[in-house]
């Protein structure tokens, strides 16, 4: 067991519960765009707008999630319970969606539930760890996410290829959130022990006046937009634009294998990479992640030549990009936050995901509704944005080194 970090048992319990819920999410995340475009009959732009609508309620959920997590009444645990319940309702809504309005309603509910979840769970992990442990602790919770997604993608791909029952995936997703709710209720205790002398909304004023946090938020939004492309745009691009046999695109089963390989690689390299990079500043690790994103998007653009080889390599590089990004991003925010305002700071960190999910799916959906040349060139456009992200991260690294005595 020396390979695994020594962490408090509640971190492991939270990770286990998250793994269970992510199995259900893996059932639906990669196949929902394909289902609602190719079977329900919505346009790629409409699906992109629908997925992006989750960011509207996500902004509200993240604001409340950060505030609730720091409050004496709600705390981390009750916020997590509320999140799991709302996310379950959202999944069952997707299972009944036959038109655009119901599809949007499901996304609005899911966005709100997700918004409540992230500030509370990341604040819980921060409460239970020391600064030296946080990279590995966040790696474990992200590892559980990835492992659950991988299992869900495999099982979802098998179910779709044998039965074509897409709606069953949404039902299983809803059940998985109910199981996660049970894990939280029975096994997770409240971890918020800090005394917050600020009013609920004064905390947001303090956080929003922190120039380091706001600079980080800009580049973090760019990273989340990149991740959204992998979740919502890339599967449909491979299905409709990358031809593997005449005019036929990638089959769902093939996409399932690709995503399973990407997630498996993420699981295998997560802890070794985090341990190797633990002594490097968080901002510099994020610069490394940006480089991986640029390479990955370039490889996706190159799929027109030797498509399958480039796609496989692209997914491998994406795994390195995600693994270097996620733990360091959360740990960086905790480094910046006063202990009594961890929920609020992590709420702003989570808001970046809401903005990324608002920008990413509609933008990607629009590109896929255009000609093949525009859809292909879209990936090169993403590459050019990475240079901007690197410049912002260099500024951020300098700001942190000048203003914070702590290791960042």
Buried (B, 14 or more C-beta within 10 A) or exposed (E): EEEEBEBBEBBBBBBBBBBBBBBBBBBBBBBBBBBBBBEBEBBBBBBBBBBBBBBBBBBBBBBBBBBBBBBEEBBBBBBBBBBBBBBBBBBBBBBEBEEBEBBBBBBBBBBBBBBBBBBBBBBBBBBBBEEEBBBBBBBBBBBBBBBBBBBBBBBBBEBBEEEEEBBBBBBBBBBBBBBBBBBBEEEBEEBBEBEBEBEBEEBBEBBEEBEBBEBBBBBBBBBBBBBBBBBBBBBBBBBBBBBBEEEEBBBBEBBBBBBBBBBBBBBBBBBEBBBEBBEEBBBBBBBBBBBBBBBBBBBBBBBEEEBEEBBBBBBBBBBBBBBBBBBBBBBBBBBBBBBBBBBBBBBBBBBBBBBBBBBBBBBBBBBBBEEEEEBBBBBEEBBEBBEEBBEBBEBBBEBBEEEEEEBB
